[in-house]
Structure formats: C-alpha cells, structure tokens
Amino acid sequence: AAAPGDAGYGPATIAGNTRVTDAQRARAEGRSPIIDPGMQPAGLTALLGLLLAGAASVGTYALLVPLVALQAVTAAGWFRLNGMWPARQGIALGFAAALAADAALLVSDRSPAAILGTLGVWVLLSLVLQLRSHADPDERMYGLMATVAAAALAVIAGGFLAADAEAVTVGAIAVAVAVVARALPLPTPASVAVSLLAAAGAGIAAGAATDFGASGALLGAGAAVCALIGLRVAAYDYPSRFVHFTAGVALPLAAAAPVVYVLGRALA
C-alpha cells in the first residue's frame, strides 16, 4: 500500500501541462490499488468531525448544518469512488434520501425507525427509476447498486442525529483524532495501532467532559474502527485525488455514525 502521505500529483510530463497522478502511475506500474488519502483529506475529516462535536453540544438543529454537509459529500464521494461521474441524478437521489431521513428523525423525536423506513422507501424508488432507464441491463444493475449504497451511506450518517448529543461529541472527536493519526507516515500496522490508541485516548478526554467518563475510551475506539474501515474503502481501486477529497473525507465519519448511536445508548 502507498504511504499515507503520498497522495497527490506527480511532476509534469514532457507533453506540457499534463500531470500524472499517483493513481495513474500506480495503475500503469501494476502496483497496489490501495492509495491512502493522506493528511489533507484527514485534516478536512477532522475539521468536519470537530464541527459535528461542537454542534452536537449546542443543539439538534445546530448539528444539522455539518451533518447535511457530511451527507452531501458522502453521496457524491460514493459515486465518484465507483467511477460514476457526474451522476447528478444518483447523487441528488442519495442526498434527498438523507434529507428525508433527517426530517423523519426530527418528526419522530429521533427514532432510529425513521432511518430504516427511509431506506426502505428509497430502495424501492431507486429500483423504479432504474427500471425506467434505457441503459443496458448491466449498467442498470451497476447504477442501482451504486444509488442504493450511496443513499444508504448518506442516510446512515444520520445516526449522528439519532444518537445522544454527548455520544456524538465523544465519537466525532475520536474519529477526528483517529484519521489524523492514521495519516502519519508510519508502517500500516503501526499506523492503525497508533490511530486506535489515539482515538481511545481522545474518547477518555472527551468522556471526562461528559457523562461517559472512562467509558468514552470504548466509544472512541469503536468509532475509530469504523472510521478506519471507511478510510480503507476510500483508498481502494486506484482512487483519484477527487475521490480522496470526497469519499476520503466523508466515509470515515459516515461509517462511524451507527456505532456512535449504538455504543452511545449502551454506555449511557
């Protein structure tokens, strides 16, 4: 796998202004398809995580602002990760699913059933739209899978809205620390270990300021595990820099949302 800090553009070629990305070079040389996003996307993820943490402490409607931004980038990033661009209809559909889930959560007093109900409706809607498409069957199936997955990830990110506010604060801070630690130029096993330990430490620190206390370590570590999975997904299949700055930014937080909700309720 490429080192975490290696994402970026290569030197200009002799053809003029054309530049070769690390992804293009790695594919041409037959190297690993895993290219980690690196420190800049990690910094944006950390910033968004801190915004979520701060907004959660203010109130539900304040949390909506960074959450909606996260959901929009999640939907766009998933399509770009799958090589489908601009895919405006699919992105709009995934983002609309997230907005519908957010509205349902607010109306239902943040019941998680609102997320499941929205997902069910959007799967049916995506299926109907793909059946009306004139593309060949393989393309329709690929489009259906990408649309459903993008909508599911964007909706699942709404778990931050359903979770306890203090759990969001602890979990989002832990993810912010985890992704930055993972981007440090260390061997992969050491980087993962440092990331999880740092997230657990951040969970303890954030837990001390909330009612979670030392159990914030478990919440922080659990959120970090999911965040690292999301980060790994965003690093797969020779991702471009655009993928790194969309999926690489959003997927760690979106993937952590369910465990923040579950562990937040279990440890409260």
C-alpha positions in Angstrom: 0.0 0.0 0.0 1.1 3.5 -0.6 2.3 5.6 2.3 -0.4 7.8 3.8 1.3 11.0 2.9 1.9 10.0 -0.8 -1.4 11.1 -2.2 -1.1 13.9 -4.7 0.0 14.8 -8.2 3.3 13.8 -9.8 5.7 16.0 -11.7 4.7 17.5 -15.0 5.4 15.3 -18.1 7.2 16.4 -21.2 3.9 16.7 -23.1 3.2 20.1 -21.5 0.8 20.8 -18.6 -0.5 17.3 -18.3 0.2 15.8 -14.9 0.2 12.2 -13.8 -1.5 11.4 -10.6 -0.1 8.8 -8.2 -3.2 6.7 -9.0 -2.4 6.7 -12.8 1.2 6.0 -12.1 0.4 3.1 -9.7 -2.0 1.6 -12.2 0.5 1.8 -15.1 3.2 0.2 -13.0 0.9 -2.5 -11.7 1.4 -1.5 -8.1 -1.1 -1.9 -5.2 -4.6 -0.4 -5.9 -4.6 0.9 -2.3 -3.7 4.6 -2.2 -4.4 6.2 1.2 -6.0 9.7 1.1 -3.2 11.3 3.2 -3.0 14.2 5.6 -5.0 16.9 3.7 -8.3 14.9 3.5 -7.7 13.7 7.0 -7.5 17.3 8.1 -10.8 18.0 6.5 -12.4 14.9 8.1 -11.0 16.1 11.5 -12.4 19.6 10.9 -15.9 18.2 10.0 -15.7 15.9 13.0 -14.9 18.7 15.3 -17.8 20.7 13.8 -20.1 17.8 14.5 -18.9 17.5 18.0 -19.2 21.2 18.7 -22.6 21.5 17.0 -24.0 18.5 19.0 -23.2 20.3 22.2 -25.2 23.3 21.0 -28.3 21.5 19.9 -30.1 19.3 17.4 -30.7 22.0 14.8 -27.1 23.2 15.0 -26.0 19.6 14.4 -28.0 19.6 11.2 -25.6 22.0 9.5 -22.4 19.9 9.5 -24.4 16.7 9.2 -26.1 17.8 6.0 -22.7 18.8 4.6 -21.4 15.3 5.5 -24.3 13.6 3.9 -23.9 15.6 0.6 -20.2 14.8 0.4 -20.9 11.1 1.2 -23.4 10.7 -1.6 -21.1 12.5 -4.1 -18.0 10.6 -2.9 -19.5 7.2 -3.2 -20.4 7.7 -6.9 -17.0 9.1 -7.7 -15.4 6.2 -5.9 -17.3 3.9 -8.2 -16.1 5.8 -11.3 -19.6 7.2 -11.9 -19.4 11.0 -12.6 -21.1 13.4 -12.8 -24.1 11.1 -11.9 -26.2 14.1 -10.9 -29.4 12.1 -10.6 -27.9 9.4 -8.4 -26.2 12.0 -6.2 -29.4 14.0 -5.9 -31.3 10.9 -5.0 -28.9 9.8 -2.3 -28.8 13.3 -0.8 -32.6 13.6 -1.0 -32.8 10.3 0.9 -30.5 11.7 3.6 -32.6 14.9 3.9 -35.8 12.8 4.1 -34.3 10.7 6.9 -33.2 13.8 8.8 -36.7 15.2 8.6 -38.2 11.9 9.7 -35.8 11.7 12.6 -36.8 15.2 13.7 -40.6 14.5 13.4 -40.3 11.1 15.2 -38.3 12.5 18.1 -35.1 11.0 16.7 -36.4 7.4 16.5 -34.0 5.1 14.6 -37.0 3.5 12.9 -37.1 6.7 10.8 -33.8 5.7 9.2 -34.9 2.2 8.4 -38.2 3.4 6.9 -36.5 6.0 4.7 -34.0 3.3 3.5 -36.9 1.0 2.5 -38.7 3.7 0.6 -35.5 4.8 -1.2 -34.6 1.3 -2.3 -38.0 1.0 -3.9 -37.7 4.4 -5.5 -34.2 3.6 -6.8 -35.5 0.4 -8.3 -38.4 2.1 -10.1 -36.1 4.7 -11.6 -33.6 2.1 -12.8 -36.4 0.1 -14.4 -37.4 3.1 -16.4 -33.8 3.6 -17.6 -33.0 2.7 -21.2 -29.4 1.6 -20.4 -28.4 -2.0 -20.9 -29.1 -4.4 -18.0 -25.6 -4.5 -16.7 -25.4 -0.7 -16.5 -28.8 -0.5 -14.8 -27.8 -3.1 -12.2 -24.5 -1.3 -11.5 -26.3 2.1 -11.3 -28.9 0.6 -9.0 -26.3 -0.8 -6.6 -24.4 2.5 -6.6 -27.5 4.5 -6.0 -28.8 2.3 -3.2 -25.3 2.2 -1.5 -24.9 6.0 -1.8 -28.4 6.6 -0.3 -27.7 4.0 2.5 -24.4 5.6 3.5 -25.9 9.1 3.4 -28.9 8.0 5.5 -26.8 6.0 7.9 -24.7 9.2 8.6 -27.9 10.5 10.1 -27.2 8.2 13.0 -25.4 11.2 14.5 -28.8 13.0 14.7 -30.4 10.0 16.4 -27.6 9.5 18.8 -27.2 11.1 22.2 -25.5 14.5 21.9 -22.7 13.6 24.2 -22.0 10.4 22.3 -21.8 12.4 19.1 -19.3 14.7 20.8 -17.1 11.8 22.0 -17.4 9.8 18.8 -16.7 12.6 16.4 -13.7 13.9 18.3 -12.3 10.3 18.4 -12.8 10.0 14.6 -11.1 13.3 14.1 -8.0 12.2 16.1 -8.0 8.7 14.5 -7.9 9.8 10.9 -5.1 12.3 11.5 -3.1 9.7 13.4 -3.7 7.2 10.5 -2.3 9.7 8.0 1.0 9.9 9.8 3.9 8.4 7.8 4.2 5.1 9.7 4.1 1.5 8.6 0.4 0.4 8.2 0.2 -1.9 11.3 1.8 0.7 13.5 -0.3 3.5 12.0 -3.5 1.5 12.7 -2.4 0.8 16.3 -1.5 4.4 16.9 -4.8 5.6 15.4 -6.9 3.3 17.7 -4.9 4.2 20.8 -5.1 7.9 20.0 -8.9 7.6 19.4 -9.3 5.7 22.7 -7.3 8.5 24.5 -9.4 11.1 22.8 -12.5 9.3 23.9 -11.3 9.3 27.5 -10.5 13.0 27.3 -13.9 13.9 25.7 -15.7 11.5 28.1 -14.2 13.3 31.1 -16.1 16.4 29.9 -19.3 14.5 29.5 -21.2 11.8 31.5 -19.3 9.0 29.7 -16.1 9.2 31.7 -13.7 6.4 31.1 -16.2 4.5 29.0 -15.5 7.1 26.4 -12.5 5.1 25.5 -14.7 2.2 24.3 -16.9 4.6 22.3 -13.9 6.3 20.8 -12.2 3.1 19.9 -15.4 1.7 18.4 -15.9 4.8 16.3 -12.3 4.7 15.2 -12.5 1.1 14.0 -15.5 2.0 11.8 -13.8 5.2 10.6 -10.7 3.3 9.6 -12.8 0.8 7.6 -14.4 3.8 5.8 -11.0 5.2 5.2 -9.8 1.9 3.7 -12.8 1.8 1.4 -12.0 5.3 0.1 -8.4 4.2 -0.5 -9.3 1.3 -2.8 -9.0 0.8 -6.6 -6.6 3.5 -7.5 -8.7 6.4 -6.2 -8.1 9.8 -7.7 -7.4 12.9 -5.7 -11.0 14.0 -6.1 -12.1 10.7 -4.5 -9.7 11.4 -1.6 -11.3 14.8 -1.1 -14.9 13.4 -1.2 -15.2 9.8 -0.1 -11.9 10.0 1.8 -13.3 12.9 3.8 -16.8 11.7 4.4 -16.7 7.9 4.6 -14.8 7.7 8.0 -17.5 9.8 9.7 -20.4 8.2 7.9 -19.2 4.7 8.8 -18.8 5.7 12.4 -22.3 7.0 12.9 -24.0 3.7 13.6 -21.6 2.7 16.3 -21.8 6.1 17.9 -25.5 5.6 18.2 -25.3 2.0 19.4 -22.5 2.4 21.9 -23.8 5.8 23.0 -27.0 4.1 24.1 -25.3 1.1 25.6 -22.8 3.0 27.6 -25.0 5.9 28.7 
